[in-house]
């Protein structure tokens, strides 16, 4: 895994192989990550990453949020509970020297509690597939002040997700087993 574009382009992240089944890690492939960022940058959303506050739910290795920082986001907060994933996330932040622009929140993405800071402009949502966790996490984030008005949500899942009321689908593309859906928050 590596950073695909921006200031840290080409920097390799800590190795995790094809995913760690025991740790429930399924990192977004470089190919899918590149497609996601091409959609965001060239999809008619303006410049959604420039100076943006980014929330990476079910962060895992943090590759999505770190890619956003490399491409101009001002801040990324990572929500994750798994100890192996948190160790990889911290290592990746260190490798990229992005500590000052990041926050790691060890909490359940489906019940994050009230947002302690400013809302987020871009949200990456990459839950374990087929468990309904994305729906729960997005609903909770929307109800507890984590989402800025009209925030962009990039949701990875294996099947079409069921977003909470008020969210509008902007785009949807399939890349192998991964279905990427871009939503606009109310």
GIKA-V941003 format. One record per residue. PHI is phi in whole degrees, 0 to 359 (999 if undefined). PSI is psi in whole degrees, 0 to 359 (NA if undefined). Layout:
phi;psi
PHI;PSI
PHI;PSI
This chain:
phi;psi
999;143
211;165
282;131
275;323
212;173
88;199
298;329
254;20
309;134
88;349
289;128
279;139
269;168
303;136
291;140
226;2
71;212
273;10
122;148
250;102
300;320
296;321
272;358
61;37
263;131
223;79
299;144
295;127
295;156
304;320
298;314
290;320
298;318
298;318
297;318
301;312
288;329
296;319
298;315
297;315
282;324
252;9
268;12
83;22
259;12
79;226
242;74
294;342
265;338
297;117
60;20
283;155
263;123
246;136
245;124
249;98
274;142
56;52
298;328
57;239
284;348
83;8
303;321
291;311
296;322
292;322
299;318
298;318
298;317
300;331
262;14
116;359
295;148
277;328
207;147
225;130
252;136
245;125
252;121
202;150
244;334
287;129
299;315
298;320
294;318
298;321
296;316
296;318
300;311
299;318
298;317
295;320
298;319
295;315
304;318
272;354
55;49
248;14
311;311
297;338
262;10
232;159
219;135
253;124
245;109
274;94
202;164
287;121
296;337
276;350
212;67
285;347
76;181
296;144
289;124
280;353
225;204
289;153
289;167
254;142
274;327
228;132
236;128
258;129
232;107
228;69
283;167
304;134
293;144
73;19
244;0
74;10
287;329
296;317
300;314
295;318
294;317
292;319
299;315
295;317
298;321
292;329
273;346
240;22
83;17
277;338
255;130
288;155
304;134
62;27
300;149
270;135
241;125
251;113
243;122
259;132
203;170
269;338
230;164
301;127
282;164
247;90
291;157
297;160
304;143
97;339
279;138
245;136
283;129
259;326
196;158
204;129
220;146
254;135
230;93
63;237
280;351
259;127
255;119
260;123
241;130
252;126
241;158
246;128
287;157
294;NA
